[in-house]
Amino acid sequence: MTTIRPFEGPDSEAVVALWQEAGLVRPWNDPYADIERKVAVQPELFLVAEDADGIVGSVMAGYDGHRGWIYYLASAAHRRGEGIGRALLAEAEQRLLSMGCPKVQLMVRRENDEVMAFYDQVGYERFDVSLTGKRLISD
């Protein structure tokens, strides 16, 4: 049985390993720094899925008063297709909704067709927008 619960400090190594396995870690983002930052802001929106195998999924969410964001949604490769990602996403969406969040968005790398297909299946709408960004802290 898989349980969804808030992230706890001892989960760090397993969560980072999950993100690495899922291809979510990039050289310019220190995953441990991302965890520390999230735990400091809305930690109730950082969730893990756990069962007898240990941590098998994660999601980070955030709400800025205008829209919600989803980050680091992942499930263990050997467990994909079991609904872990869907369950984590649904719980994150429910928590955002309970905060009064009217809409949620996320970013997916253009070449990641498999992930885009997942979000298509769970009712996310594709937008034709350009993203810009600026690094304020170098990890």
LOKEVO-356026 format. One record per residue: x, y, z of N, C-alpha, C in turn. Coordinates in steps of 0.001 Angstrom, whole numbers, plus 524288, in hexadecimal, padded with zeros to 5 digits. Atoms other than C-alpha are relative to their C-alpha. Layout:
<pts>
 n.east n.north  n.up ca.east ca.north ca.up c.east c.north  c.up
      X       Y     Z       X        Y     Z      X       Y     Z
...
</pts>
This chain:
<pts>
 n.east n.north  n.up ca.east ca.north ca.up c.east c.north  c.up
  80350   7FB58 80000   80000    80000 80000  80377   804DF 80000
  7FD00   7FB30 8006E   8054A    80D51 7FC27  7FD53   8044C 80318
  801F0   7FBA9 7FCD6   803C6    818B8 80576  8025F   8050D 7FDFA
  7FE0F   7FAC6 80159   804EE    8270A 801B8  80041   8031C 80501
  7FF36   7FD02 7FB33   80A7E    82F86 80C6C  803B8   8047B 7FEE4
  7FC36   7FBC4 800A9   81233    83C0D 80E35  8059C   7FDF9 80055
  7FA6D   80120 7FFE0   820CD    83B59 80BC7  8020F   800CE 80587
  7FD39   7FF71 7FB08   8296A    8396B 817CA  805D6   7FFEE 7FED3
  7FA62   7FF86 800CC   837F1    83C69 81901  802CE   7FAFC 7FE87
  7FD49   804E0 80152   83C78    82E2F 818F0  7FEC0   7FDEB 7FA82
  80173   801B0 80545   835DA    82CA4 80B8D  803B1   80218 7FBCB
  7FCE8   7FD2C 803ED   84006    83540 804D2  802EE   7FC7B 7FC38
  7FCD2   8034F 80373   84928    82ABB 7FF95  7FC96   7FCE8 7FC3A
  80375   8031E 80357   83E22    82246 7FA68  7FD4C   80369 7FBEB
  802A0   7FC7C 803A6   83741    82DE4 7F435  803C9   801C7 7FBC0
  7FC2B   7FE5B 803F0   84392    832CE 7ED77  8014B   7FB7B 7FC53
  7FF04   80490 80355   84653    82504 7E881  7FB77   7FF2C 7FC33
  804A0   80071 80355   83868    8246B 7E337  80031   8040F 7FBA8
  7FFA9   7FBD2 803E7   83A27    83183 7DC58  80443   7FEDE 7FC06
  7FBC0   80154 8039B   8470F    82D02 7D688  7FE41   7FBB5 7FC44
  801F3   80446 80337   840DD    82077 7D1A3  7FC1D   801F7 7FBEA
  80408   7FDE5 8037A   835B5    8284A 7CB94  80216   80422 7FC3E
  7FDBB   7FC1A 80380   83EF1    831BB 7C4CE  7FE68   80594 8013B
  801C5   7FACA 7FE7D   83A29    83D84 7CC70  80464   8038A 801EA
  7FBAE   7FCEB 7FDE0   8475C    841EE 7D1AD  80347   80223 7FB7E
  7FCB7   7FD67 803E2   84F3C    84B9D 7C9AB  804C3   8023B 802BB
  7FB25   7FE2B 7FD84   85D3C    8501A 7CC14  7FF8D   8055E 80297
  8007D   7FAB8 7FDE3   858EC    85E0F 7CECA  7FC31   8005C 80494
  8037E   80015 7FB7B   84F31    85A09 7D94F  80201   7FC0C 803F6
  7FE6E   80375 7FBC7   8540F    85466 7E611  7FB04   7FDDE 8027E
  804EF   8020D 7FDF2   84901    84B28 7EA12  7FF90   80082 805EF
  8002F   7FF6B 7FA50   84CC7    84BFE 7F86D  7FE9A   80599 8017E
  80171   7FA86 7FF0E   84BE6    85ADB 7F7E7  7FA3A   800D0 7FEC1
  80594   7FF9B 80149   83E9C    8598E 7F134  7FCAA   7FDDE 80475
  802DB   8023E 7FB90   83A24    850E3 7FC68  8000D   803BD 8049D
  7FFA3   7FC4B 7FBA0   83F18    85A65 806B2  7FC7F   804B9 7FF31
  80346   7FB6C 80127   83848    865C0 7FFFD  7FA3A   7FEAE 80081
  80587   80179 7FFBF   82B77    85E5A 7FEDB  7FE4A   7FF0C 80599
  80158   80104 7FA89   82BAC    859EB 80CF9  7FF47   80525 802FB
  80074   7FAE6 7FD77   82D20    86848 810BA  7FB14   802F7 7FE59
  80493   7FD36 8020E   8214F    86C96 80898  7FBDE   7FC08 7FE66
  80460   80385 8011A   8145F    86539 80868  801A0   7FA3B 80014
  7FE4F   80576 7FFCC   81A0F    85838 80CE8  7FB7A   7FC20 7FF87
  8048B   80370 8006A   80C57    8529B 80D4A  7FEB8   7FEA3 7FA4F
  800DB   80109 8058D   80CB1    852FC 7FE5E  80476   7FCD3 7FD91
  7FBDD   80383 801CC   8187F    849F2 7FD60  7FE82   7FA94 801FA
  80238   8050F 7FE9E   81345    83C15 7FD23  8033D   7FB85 7FDCE
  7FD91   804CB 801EA   818C8    82E76 7FBBC  7FC02   7FB99 80037
  802FC   804E1 7FFDE   812A5    8215E 7F8AB  803AF   7FBDC 80224
  7FCB9   803D6 7FD5F   817B9    81680 80139  7FD09   7FAE2 8009C
  80233   8051C 7FEC9   81560    80802 80276  8045C   7FC88 80227
  7FC1E   8038F 7FDBF   81CE1    7FC00 806E0  80548   8005C 7FD41
  7FB1F   7FF52 802E8   82710    7FED5 7FC4E  802D6   80508 8017D
  7FDCB   7FAE4 7FEA9   82995    80C62 8021D  7FD52   80448 7FCE9
  8022A   7FB96 802F2   827A2    8192C 7FAC7  7FF79   7FE5F 7FA4D
  80101   80192 80568   8215E    8163B 7ED9D  7FDC7   8046B 7FCB4
  801F4   7FB8E 802F0   81CBD    823CA 7E9AE  8009B   80507 8030E
  7FFB5   7FADC 7FD81   81D6C    83248 7EC56  7FD47   80410 7FCAB
  801EA   7FB58 802B3   8175F    83F37 7E8CF  800E4   804B1 8038B
  7FFCB   7FAF2 7FD56   819F3    84D45 7ECA1  7FBDB   80364 7FD7E
  803BD   7FC39 8020F   80F66    85777 7EB2F  800F4   8052F 802BD
  7FF98   7FADB 7FDAA   80EDF    865E4 7EDF3  7FB73   80358 7FE4D
  80448   7FC6C 8013A   804C6    870A9 7EE26  801B7   8057A 8016C
  7FE37   7FAA4 7FF31   807EA    87F07 7EC96  7FB87   803E2 800AB
  80481   7FC8E 7FF74   7FA2C    8846D 7EE5A  7FD49   80100 7FAD6
  80247   7FF53 80537   7F7AF    884CD 7DFB0  7FF3F   7FABE 7FD4C
  8005B   8052E 8025B   7FAA3    87721 7DAD5  80370   7FC33 802FA
  7FCD1   8041C 7FDAF   80001    86A4A 7DF72  803C2   7FDD4 7FC01
  7FC0A   80266 80354   80BCD    86364 7DA1C  80121   7FA87 801F5
  7FE80   8055B 7FEC7   80FAB    85524 7D9A8  805A3   7FF33 7FE36
  7FA8B   8011B 80124   81DDD    850E0 7DA1E  80152   7FA7B 801E4
  7FDBA   804E2 7FE1A   82585    84444 7DBB0  7FC07   7FB97 800C5
  80387   8047B 7FFD8   81A23    83B18 7D925  802E6   7FB5B 7FDA6
  7FD22   80499 801CD   82085    82DC7 7D803  7FDEF   7FB29 802AD
  800F1   80513 7FD8E   81DEE    81F85 7DA5D  80484   7FC73 7FE80
  7FBBA   803A5 800F7   827B5    81487 7DB20  7FF1D   7FD3F 7FAC9
  8006D   80248 8053D   82A8A    80EE4 7CDA6  7FD59   7FAAA 80018
  80241   80540 7FFC5   826FF    8010F 7D1BB  7FA56   7FFED 801DE
  8055B   7FFA4 7FE09   819E7    805FB 7D6FC  7FC80   8034F 7FC76
  8031F   7FCB5 8037B   81562    80E76 7CBA4  7FB68   7FCEB 7FDD5
  804B8   80287 801EB   807BB    80B91 7C6EE  7FC6E   7FE07 80451
  80329   801D6 7FB8F   802B9    80861 7D48D  7FC88   8044D 8024B
  8033D   7FBBB 7FE0C   7FC6C    815B8 7D6CB  8027E   80348 80441
  7FD62   7FCFD 7FBE2   80684    81B20 7E044  80044   805C5 7FE8E
  7FFBA   7FA8E 801C7   808AC    82781 7D842  7FAAE   8029C 8001B
  80556   7FDDF 7FFFE   7FA19    8297A 7D698  7FE35   8013A 80593
  801A4   7FF3C 7FA97   7F7BF    827E7 7E529  802DB   8049F 8027B
  7FD08   7FB8C 7FDEA   8029F    83162 7E8BA  7FDFF   80522 7FDBE
  801F2   7FB4A 80283   7FDBD    83B4F 7DEDD  7FAA4   8017D 8021F
  8053D   7FEF3 7FDE8   7EFBB    83A0D 7E3B0  8004F   8023A 80588
  7FF71   7FE05 7FAAB   7F405    83C21 7F1CD  80233   80588 7FFFF
  7FDD7   7FAB4 8005E   7FC3D    847F5 7EE1A  7FBD5   803D1 7FE25
  80431   7FCA2 801F1   7F0D9    84DA1 7E664  7FBF8   8010C 80447
  803D0   7FF56 7FBCA   7E7A0    84B62 7F1DD  80208   803C4 8041E
  7FDB6   7FC71 7FC1F   7F0EB    85239 7FB36  80020   80596 7FDEB
  8000D   7FAC4 80256   7F23E    85DAC 7F1D0  7FA6E   8022F 7FFFA
  80577   7FE54 80011   7E376    85E62 7F035  7FE39   801BA 80566
  80192   7FE95 7FAAE   7E1AD    85EAD 7FEF5  80261   8053B 801B4
  7FD9B   7FAEA 7FEEB   7EA93    86AAC 7FF0E  7FD72   8045D 7FCCA
  8029B   7FC2F 8034E   7E195    8717A 7F548  80295   800B5 7FABB
  7FD1F   7FF9E 804F2   7EA65    86F10 7E98F  7FC4C   7FEF7 7FB69
  803BD   800A7 80441   7E261    87131 7DD1E  80210   7FD0A 7FB41
  7FDCE   802B0 8048D   7EBC6    86B3C 7D327  8057A   7FE25 80155
  7FAD7   80240 7FF00   7F816    8632E 7D288  802C9   7FF4A 7FAC8
  7FCCA   80088 804A9   80325    862AD 7C8BB  804F1   7FD00 8014E
  7FB04   802AD 7FF59   80FBD    85B59 7C6AD  80323   80099 7FB07
  7FC83   7FFBA 8047D   81B52    85AEB 7BD96  801F9   7FA8B 7FEC1
  7FDF2   804FA 801E8   81F71    84F3D 7B56B  803B4   80145 7FB84
  7FC54   7FF1D 80448   82B56    84EE8 7ACA6  7FD86   7FE57 7FADD
  8027D   800A8 80523   8273E    84FB2 79E67  80086   7FA70 7FDD3
  7FF0B   80529 80243   82D2E    84283 79AC0  7FDA8   7FB84 80323
  801E5   80419 7FC8E   82676    83B0C 7A5B4  7FA61   7FE76 7FEA7
  8052A   80185 801F3   81B22    83541 79E10  7FD13   7FC64 803B8
  80282   803B3 7FC69   81883    82A70 7A7EF  7FD62   802DE 8048B
  80235   7FD00 7FBA4   81652    83428 7B2F2  7FB7C   8036B 7FE19
  80452   7FCDB 80219   80E0B    83CFA 7AA52  7FB25   7FC97 7FF3B
  8046D   80389 800AF   80577    8313F 7A71C  7FD5C   7FEE5 8053D
  8023A   800CA 7FACA   803BD    82EBA 7B5B0  7FC83   804A6 8017E
  80314   7FB70 7FE82   7FF37    83CB4 7B806  7FB33   800BC 7FC89
  804A0   7FFF2 80361   7F629    83C02 7AC36  7FBCE   7FC71 80249
  803B4   803DC 7FDEE   7EFD9    82FF0 7B257  7FD5F   801C8 8050A
  80247   7FE59 7FB01   7ED98    8369E 7BF6D  7FD6F   80561 7FFA2
  80334   7FB5D 800BC   7E6E4    8427E 7B97B  802DD   80534 7FFCC
  7FD1E   7FB12 8007C   7F1C4    84C85 7B83C  7FFCE   801D6 7FA5D
  8006C   7FD93 8051F   7F08F    855DA 7ACD0  8054B   8023E 7FE6E
  7FB13   7FDD1 801FA   7FC40    85953 7A476  7FF2F   805AF 7FE7B
  8002A   7FA79 8015C   7FF20    867C7 7A2D5  80493   80140 7FC6D
  7FBD5   7FE2A 80369   80704    86E75 79857  8021B   80514 8024E
  7FDB1   7FB78 7FD69   80F22    87780 7A0D0  805EF   7FF6E 7FFFA
  7FA56   80019 7FF56   81D51    87B1F 7A22F  80133   80101 805B2
  7FE56   7FF40 7FAA2   8241B    87A2D 7AF41  8052E   802E9 80008
  7FAF7   7FD75 7FF25   82EDC    882F6 7B3DA  80166   7FF53 805A8
  7FE5D   8009E 7FAA5   836C7    8823B 7C01C  8052B   802A0 800F0
  7FB21   7FD96 7FE75   84203    887E8 7C78A  801CA   7FD73 8050D
  7FDBE   8026E 7FB61   84ABD    8812E 7D16A  80183   8043A 803DF
  7FEAB   7FC41 7FBE5   84B88    888D4 7DE24  8042D   7FDE2 803B4
  7FC1F   8028F 7FCB7   853BA    87F07 7E5C4  8025F   7FB8B 7FCD1
  7FD6F   80444 802C8   85DC1    8763B 7DF4D  8011E   7FB9C 803DB
  7FF0A   80494 7FCAA   85E0B    868AB 7E53A  80538   7FD9F 7FEA6
</pts>
